[in-house]
Amino acid sequence: MNPLRTALERPVLEAAPLLLGAVLRHDGVGVRITEVEAYDGPNDPGSHAFRQTPRSSVMFGPAGVLYVYFTYGMHHCANVVCGPEGQGSAVLFRAGEVVEGVDMAKARRGTSVERELARGPARLCSALGIRLIHNRTDLADGAVTLELGEPVDPASISTGPRVGLREAADRPWRFWITGEPTVSTYRPAAPKRAR
């Protein structure tokens, strides 16, 4: 029995707040998660799994598996698959606090400002050294691991719209620890330009 998988085999909007305070580890660095975003597959036009594609197929697999994608030709983003197998849902790790391997994270990120080391999904992946080769990693016992912590008090959790989406952006499916300085800055999507 995989306890992480069991904990995450629930609807994505229930799983997402459980990830706050969890520690994601890879290659000498550990990040305590302070902000996440939920993506509910076929029920969510903002999700990569709104339609199943070769890239999003990992989101339809078992809970507790890492989904990594490359965006804007330069950034990696990491998610954990949640929900029952076949549902196509995942939670994006948006931000966190480096709690292990601070010097390694600073070297990878090229900054000494600790609150900025994993503030945003691309920075978080950079600090941890997560890349596409880690896609489909079992977070219970793979090269990248996730350890759930004590649940954060619901009174200390804020919710709001997801960042940078054009579709279903208004859904309050971003969760963060209230007052946490490592939480990323909210930015709505830029409007599409006419060609």
Backbone bond lengths (Angstrom), bond angles and torsions (degrees), N, CA, C in turn:
res aa  C-N    CA-C-N  psi(-1)  N-CA   C-N-CA  omega(-1)  CA-C   N-CA-C  phi
1 M - - - 1.465 - - 1.526 109.36 -
2 N 1.316 116.87 134.87 1.457 123.58 -179.44 1.538 107.85 -102.72
3 P 1.354 119.07 104.20 1.477 120.40 -176.07 1.526 113.52 -60.86
4 L 1.346 117.66 -34.79 1.468 119.68 178.74 1.519 109.75 -64.79
5 R 1.325 116.08 -46.57 1.475 119.96 179.36 1.521 109.88 -59.65
6 T 1.328 116.95 -44.96 1.466 120.97 -179.86 1.527 110.64 -59.15
7 A 1.332 117.20 -42.39 1.470 121.17 -178.99 1.523 112.13 -65.84
8 L 1.336 117.10 -30.92 1.468 120.71 -174.93 1.528 113.69 -98.28
9 E 1.326 117.65 -2.19 1.469 121.23 177.84 1.523 109.88 -81.58
10 R 1.292 116.34 58.70 1.463 122.61 -179.88 1.519 106.88 -140.97
11 P 1.328 118.71 166.22 1.461 119.97 178.59 1.536 110.99 -52.42
12 V 1.309 115.58 142.14 1.463 121.35 -171.64 1.528 113.03 -58.78
13 L 1.334 117.84 -32.63 1.464 119.67 179.69 1.530 112.17 -74.32
14 E 1.314 117.52 -17.50 1.466 121.42 171.52 1.523 110.15 -85.93
15 A 1.321 116.76 -36.94 1.466 120.84 -177.59 1.525 112.17 -71.23
16 A 1.320 117.83 -37.72 1.468 121.24 -173.12 1.531 113.23 -54.99
17 P 1.341 120.73 -51.12 1.468 118.98 -179.02 1.524 113.34 -65.72
18 L 1.343 117.42 -24.38 1.472 120.59 177.79 1.523 112.01 -66.02
19 L 1.340 116.59 -21.70 1.466 120.99 -178.16 1.525 112.60 -80.09
20 L 1.326 117.19 -16.75 1.468 119.81 177.32 1.530 108.58 -66.53
21 G 1.308 116.12 128.82 1.458 121.25 -177.63 1.518 113.66 91.08
22 A 1.343 117.91 -11.36 1.466 121.35 176.19 1.524 108.99 -68.91
23 V 1.330 116.98 158.51 1.469 121.03 178.43 1.524 109.51 -114.68
24 L 1.328 115.22 121.77 1.459 123.66 176.08 1.517 106.95 -98.60
25 R 1.352 116.74 127.79 1.473 120.73 -175.26 1.517 111.48 -126.93
26 H 1.333 114.04 143.07 1.465 120.93 171.35 1.520 109.74 -161.77
27 D 1.303 116.12 133.74 1.465 123.88 169.07 1.532 113.69 47.86
28 G 1.340 115.87 51.42 1.462 120.33 173.75 1.510 116.20 87.44
29 V 1.337 117.84 0.53 1.473 120.94 -179.81 1.524 108.76 -123.88
30 G 1.341 116.07 138.72 1.456 122.12 174.27 1.512 109.64 -125.10
31 V 1.326 116.26 134.70 1.470 121.98 -179.03 1.523 108.57 -122.69
32 R 1.335 115.79 123.92 1.475 121.56 173.36 1.530 107.19 -81.86
33 I 1.315 116.75 120.90 1.463 122.16 -173.72 1.528 110.24 -73.71
34 T 1.339 115.45 128.08 1.470 121.19 -179.08 1.527 113.03 -117.67
35 E 1.340 116.91 -10.50 1.470 120.43 -177.89 1.520 109.26 -154.02
36 V 1.335 116.29 136.34 1.467 122.51 179.23 1.526 109.68 -140.72
37 E 1.337 115.52 164.86 1.468 121.90 173.60 1.517 108.70 -134.83
38 A 1.328 116.37 135.21 1.463 121.82 -179.90 1.526 111.02 -93.75
39 Y 1.345 115.18 142.32 1.465 122.90 177.04 1.517 108.36 -131.65
40 D 1.343 115.88 119.38 1.463 121.66 -168.96 1.529 113.52 -105.56
41 G 1.309 116.62 46.12 1.457 123.68 169.32 1.512 116.04 46.00
42 P 1.351 116.92 -128.32 1.462 121.06 -175.35 1.520 114.35 -61.46
43 N 1.331 118.41 -16.06 1.468 122.11 177.90 1.527 112.48 -91.39
44 D 1.342 116.42 7.48 1.464 120.52 -168.43 1.530 110.52 -141.92
45 P 1.343 118.21 101.06 1.465 119.52 -179.76 1.527 114.10 -64.80
46 G 1.329 118.34 -10.04 1.459 121.56 175.33 1.525 112.96 -86.30
47 S 1.332 117.28 -5.15 1.459 122.53 -175.24 1.526 112.40 -93.26
48 H 1.337 116.15 145.03 1.472 120.26 173.18 1.519 110.54 -61.19
49 A 1.325 118.10 -25.42 1.466 121.90 -177.88 1.527 112.64 -93.75
50 F 1.344 117.39 15.30 1.468 119.32 175.22 1.523 108.70 -58.34
51 R 1.331 115.03 -37.28 1.469 123.05 169.89 1.519 106.58 -126.98
52 Q 1.308 117.01 135.22 1.463 119.43 -179.41 1.526 109.87 -74.70
53 T 1.334 115.88 126.28 1.458 123.33 178.30 1.526 107.42 -130.74
54 P 1.328 117.97 170.09 1.473 117.98 176.35 1.529 112.04 -55.51
55 R 1.342 117.65 -38.99 1.469 120.21 -179.67 1.520 111.37 -66.79
56 S 1.332 117.62 -43.42 1.466 120.31 -174.99 1.521 113.45 -86.19
57 S 1.314 119.01 -2.36 1.470 120.70 -175.75 1.524 112.34 -58.61
58 V 1.331 117.43 -30.82 1.466 120.42 178.74 1.528 110.97 -60.49
59 M 1.333 117.41 -30.13 1.461 121.38 -179.00 1.528 112.28 -68.38
60 F 1.340 117.19 -17.01 1.459 121.85 179.85 1.529 111.33 -94.10
61 G 1.326 116.30 0.60 1.458 121.24 -177.75 1.508 111.95 -86.07
62 P 1.311 116.87 -162.35 1.462 120.19 -177.46 1.536 112.39 -70.43
63 A 1.315 115.45 152.38 1.468 121.99 176.71 1.527 109.52 -64.84
64 G 1.351 114.74 152.53 1.459 120.25 176.66 1.513 114.75 86.91
65 V 1.331 116.46 11.14 1.460 121.88 178.59 1.523 108.49 -104.55
66 L 1.331 116.48 144.49 1.463 122.19 -179.23 1.531 110.62 -81.86
67 Y 1.316 116.33 132.63 1.473 122.94 172.31 1.526 106.65 -114.12
68 V 1.329 116.03 114.13 1.465 121.98 179.39 1.522 108.23 -114.07
69 Y 1.325 116.60 134.23 1.463 120.25 174.13 1.522 109.75 -133.27
70 F 1.314 114.44 161.80 1.460 123.38 -177.53 1.521 106.88 -110.65
71 T 1.324 117.56 131.88 1.455 120.47 -175.09 1.530 111.31 -133.13
72 Y 1.306 116.02 152.47 1.467 123.78 179.28 1.524 112.43 53.84
73 G 1.322 117.17 23.13 1.457 121.16 177.64 1.515 114.49 66.55
74 M 1.362 117.62 13.19 1.464 117.84 -177.64 1.526 115.46 -152.33
75 H 1.330 119.44 -14.49 1.464 120.62 -172.85 1.524 112.22 -120.58
76 H 1.333 115.91 142.55 1.457 121.49 170.79 1.523 108.42 -100.98
77 C 1.331 115.71 145.86 1.459 122.15 174.69 1.523 107.65 -131.10
78 A 1.337 116.61 143.18 1.464 121.69 -175.98 1.525 110.89 -120.29
79 N 1.316 114.65 138.12 1.463 123.54 179.94 1.517 108.72 -132.78
80 V 1.314 116.54 159.96 1.462 121.04 170.63 1.523 107.89 -116.15
81 V 1.334 115.52 132.21 1.458 121.50 178.43 1.527 108.30 -70.31
82 C 1.338 115.41 136.49 1.465 122.03 -179.63 1.521 109.51 -131.11
83 G 1.310 115.58 170.89 1.457 121.14 175.33 1.512 112.76 81.85
84 P 1.328 115.56 176.23 1.447 120.58 178.65 1.532 111.04 -66.48
85 E 1.312 116.36 147.66 1.462 120.64 178.56 1.522 109.35 -56.80
86 G 1.340 116.16 137.55 1.453 122.31 -179.50 1.515 114.39 95.35
87 Q 1.359 118.76 -7.61 1.464 121.97 -176.93 1.523 113.86 -85.44
88 G 1.323 118.65 -26.10 1.463 120.68 177.15 1.512 114.93 75.03
89 S 1.318 118.74 40.65 1.468 119.99 179.65 1.526 111.00 -120.10
90 A 1.328 115.11 154.20 1.465 120.73 -179.84 1.523 109.16 -157.19
91 V 1.336 114.46 164.07 1.464 121.51 177.80 1.523 108.33 -121.17
92 L 1.322 115.97 126.49 1.461 122.99 177.70 1.522 109.62 -80.12
93 F 1.330 116.64 131.67 1.461 121.58 171.40 1.524 106.86 -80.39
94 R 1.334 117.45 105.75 1.470 120.95 -174.70 1.518 112.82 -87.59
95 A 1.330 117.86 -37.83 1.468 118.83 -175.36 1.516 109.95 -162.78
96 G 1.342 114.07 162.23 1.452 118.78 178.30 1.521 112.39 -168.38
97 E 1.316 114.00 176.60 1.462 122.86 178.59 1.524 108.10 -109.61
98 V 1.317 116.94 126.22 1.461 120.16 176.85 1.524 107.95 -70.64
99 V 1.338 115.90 119.34 1.467 121.14 -177.38 1.527 112.01 -114.65
100 E 1.315 117.24 -9.17 1.469 122.60 176.70 1.526 107.56 -142.20
101 G 1.337 116.86 140.17 1.458 120.28 175.60 1.516 113.65 70.35
102 V 1.327 116.98 39.42 1.468 121.22 -177.37 1.534 111.32 -57.56
103 D 1.322 118.52 -43.18 1.466 120.76 -179.01 1.519 111.68 -63.86
104 M 1.336 116.85 -39.29 1.465 120.93 176.90 1.526 110.66 -63.94
105 A 1.334 116.62 -43.79 1.467 120.91 178.74 1.525 110.78 -63.00
106 K 1.340 117.40 -40.88 1.470 120.64 177.99 1.521 110.80 -62.05
107 A 1.320 117.41 -41.16 1.468 121.19 179.44 1.528 110.70 -64.77
108 R 1.322 116.90 -42.33 1.473 120.48 -179.95 1.521 111.35 -67.10
109 R 1.320 116.40 -38.30 1.464 120.62 -175.73 1.528 113.13 -88.40
110 G 1.331 118.06 -18.49 1.459 120.04 -179.53 1.517 113.17 70.11
111 T 1.335 116.80 30.52 1.459 120.92 177.44 1.521 108.84 -143.39
112 S 1.316 116.12 154.96 1.462 120.16 177.36 1.525 111.60 -108.48
113 V 1.337 117.49 1.21 1.459 122.00 -179.23 1.534 108.17 -81.54
114 E 1.319 116.47 104.55 1.469 120.52 -170.95 1.520 113.62 -60.99
115 R 1.328 119.15 -39.53 1.472 119.33 -178.54 1.524 112.45 -66.67
116 E 1.344 117.62 -18.48 1.466 121.94 -179.16 1.529 113.35 -92.26
117 L 1.333 118.33 -7.41 1.462 120.55 -172.62 1.524 113.53 -60.29
118 A 1.319 117.68 -39.81 1.467 121.29 -178.06 1.522 110.70 -132.31
119 R 1.320 116.24 33.92 1.469 122.70 -177.06 1.529 108.75 -93.06
120 G 1.318 115.68 89.94 1.458 123.03 -175.05 1.526 108.81 121.56
121 P 1.339 117.75 149.33 1.463 120.15 -172.93 1.532 114.79 -63.58
122 A 1.318 118.32 -37.48 1.470 120.24 179.29 1.525 110.54 -71.30
123 R 1.319 117.82 -40.60 1.466 121.13 177.99 1.525 110.85 -64.28
124 L 1.334 116.59 -39.42 1.454 121.44 178.66 1.531 109.95 -59.84
125 C 1.335 116.90 -47.48 1.470 120.18 178.67 1.522 111.44 -64.29
126 S 1.315 117.50 -39.22 1.462 121.30 178.91 1.524 110.91 -63.61
127 A 1.334 117.36 -45.15 1.466 121.43 179.97 1.527 111.21 -61.08
128 L 1.335 116.20 -37.54 1.459 121.59 -178.48 1.532 113.26 -85.80
129 G 1.329 117.26 -13.92 1.454 120.01 -176.32 1.521 112.78 73.94
130 I 1.333 117.44 29.37 1.470 122.08 179.57 1.519 109.14 -86.68
131 R 1.348 115.09 131.78 1.468 122.10 -179.57 1.534 109.34 -135.92
132 L 1.324 116.44 -177.93 1.463 120.96 -178.30 1.521 113.16 -58.90
133 I 1.333 117.79 -28.53 1.463 119.57 -179.78 1.535 111.59 -63.96
134 H 1.329 117.81 -14.61 1.464 121.19 179.82 1.530 112.63 -92.53
135 N 1.338 117.36 -2.70 1.458 120.79 176.80 1.532 109.05 -57.05
136 R 1.320 116.42 137.71 1.476 124.69 178.95 1.534 113.63 75.04
137 T 1.331 117.82 13.09 1.467 120.81 175.47 1.527 109.94 -69.06
138 D 1.328 117.05 135.44 1.464 121.87 173.23 1.525 106.96 -76.63
139 L 1.314 117.18 114.49 1.463 121.68 -174.44 1.527 113.75 -72.73
140 A 1.324 117.68 -6.81 1.461 120.44 176.85 1.524 111.37 -79.02
141 D 1.340 117.30 -32.21 1.468 118.81 -175.15 1.524 113.98 -153.88
142 G 1.324 117.14 25.41 1.457 120.68 179.85 1.518 112.56 -96.08
143 A 1.326 116.17 -166.46 1.472 121.63 178.77 1.534 110.81 -65.74
144 V 1.317 116.61 -30.52 1.468 122.82 173.84 1.526 105.76 -109.37
145 T 1.335 117.16 132.52 1.464 119.45 -179.14 1.524 110.88 -125.86
146 L 1.315 114.35 155.92 1.464 121.93 178.24 1.518 107.96 -129.23
147 E 1.330 115.50 126.89 1.460 121.13 178.16 1.521 108.30 -118.86
148 L 1.327 115.69 115.62 1.460 119.65 178.12 1.515 109.27 -70.86
149 G 1.322 116.58 140.18 1.457 121.47 178.12 1.512 110.71 -101.22
150 E 1.320 115.77 -166.41 1.458 120.53 172.48 1.532 107.55 -65.46
151 P 1.332 118.31 136.85 1.467 119.02 179.41 1.526 111.51 -57.00
152 V 1.314 115.60 140.37 1.468 121.28 176.19 1.529 107.79 -74.11
153 D 1.320 116.89 138.49 1.458 122.52 178.02 1.534 109.00 -55.65
154 P 1.337 118.19 123.86 1.470 120.27 -179.54 1.522 113.46 -52.09
155 A 1.336 118.03 -29.09 1.463 120.92 178.92 1.529 111.56 -68.57
156 S 1.331 117.53 -15.74 1.467 122.35 179.96 1.521 112.50 -100.64
157 I 1.342 117.08 9.66 1.464 121.25 -178.71 1.519 109.42 -109.92
158 S 1.332 116.05 129.87 1.466 121.86 174.21 1.523 108.81 -104.64
159 T 1.319 115.69 156.47 1.462 121.33 176.44 1.517 108.95 -132.36
160 G 1.323 114.97 155.52 1.451 119.90 178.77 1.509 110.65 -170.95
161 P 1.339 116.71 -177.15 1.461 120.21 -178.65 1.521 111.56 -67.24
162 R 1.322 115.15 153.82 1.464 120.48 178.22 1.520 110.15 -73.50
163 V 1.310 115.66 160.46 1.466 122.19 -171.60 1.525 111.20 -94.29
164 G 1.331 115.81 133.51 1.459 121.55 168.28 1.510 116.84 70.42
165 L 1.334 119.29 17.80 1.469 121.13 -178.97 1.517 110.98 -96.83
166 R 1.319 115.68 146.93 1.466 120.79 172.72 1.526 110.93 -96.10
167 E 1.345 116.42 -30.63 1.465 121.98 -179.06 1.528 109.56 -103.81
168 A 1.319 117.23 132.50 1.470 123.93 176.30 1.529 112.11 54.00
169 A 1.313 116.20 34.79 1.470 121.23 -177.15 1.523 112.90 -68.37
170 D 1.324 116.63 -24.69 1.458 119.57 -174.30 1.529 113.68 -80.46
171 R 1.319 118.04 -7.63 1.462 119.70 -179.81 1.533 109.39 -67.99
172 P 1.323 117.87 130.30 1.474 120.33 -175.99 1.531 111.41 -81.69
173 W 1.317 116.04 60.96 1.456 122.04 -173.06 1.527 112.21 -105.90
174 R 1.322 115.98 19.03 1.473 120.89 170.58 1.525 106.14 -102.50
175 F 1.325 116.01 132.29 1.461 122.52 -177.43 1.516 108.45 -123.66
176 W 1.335 118.03 136.60 1.459 120.42 177.78 1.517 110.36 -148.35
177 I 1.332 114.39 159.35 1.464 120.58 177.33 1.524 107.21 -78.74
178 T 1.311 116.35 117.40 1.460 122.66 -175.86 1.529 111.35 -55.91
179 G 1.333 115.53 130.97 1.457 121.52 176.48 1.515 114.99 79.05
180 E 1.325 118.38 1.24 1.462 122.02 -178.55 1.539 109.44 -74.96
181 P 1.348 118.35 122.11 1.468 120.58 -174.97 1.528 115.34 -69.09
182 T 1.331 118.16 -14.66 1.473 119.43 -179.60 1.526 112.93 -86.82
183 V 1.326 117.95 -4.12 1.470 120.88 179.42 1.526 108.91 -65.98
184 S 1.338 115.93 139.46 1.461 120.23 -176.37 1.526 111.65 -72.88
185 T 1.311 115.15 162.83 1.461 122.03 179.37 1.524 109.03 -79.55
186 Y 1.334 116.75 134.32 1.460 120.26 178.81 1.527 110.18 -72.70
187 R 1.328 115.04 130.18 1.467 121.41 174.97 1.524 109.03 -136.82
188 P 1.318 118.23 121.58 1.471 119.00 175.14 1.520 109.48 -71.62
189 A 1.321 116.14 164.13 1.463 120.27 178.85 1.531 110.10 -66.02
190 A 1.309 115.09 146.27 1.471 119.77 173.74 1.521 107.85 -73.61
191 P 1.331 117.63 139.76 1.464 118.50 179.08 1.526 110.56 -65.09
192 K 1.351 114.76 149.12 1.457 120.06 177.64 1.523 108.72 -67.63
193 R 1.333 114.74 140.11 1.477 119.05 177.87 1.507 109.25 -91.13
194 A 1.308 116.34 141.78 1.471 120.88 176.29 1.512 108.83 -70.99
195 R 1.317 115.18 142.44 1.479 119.30 179.87 1.503 110.76 -98.32
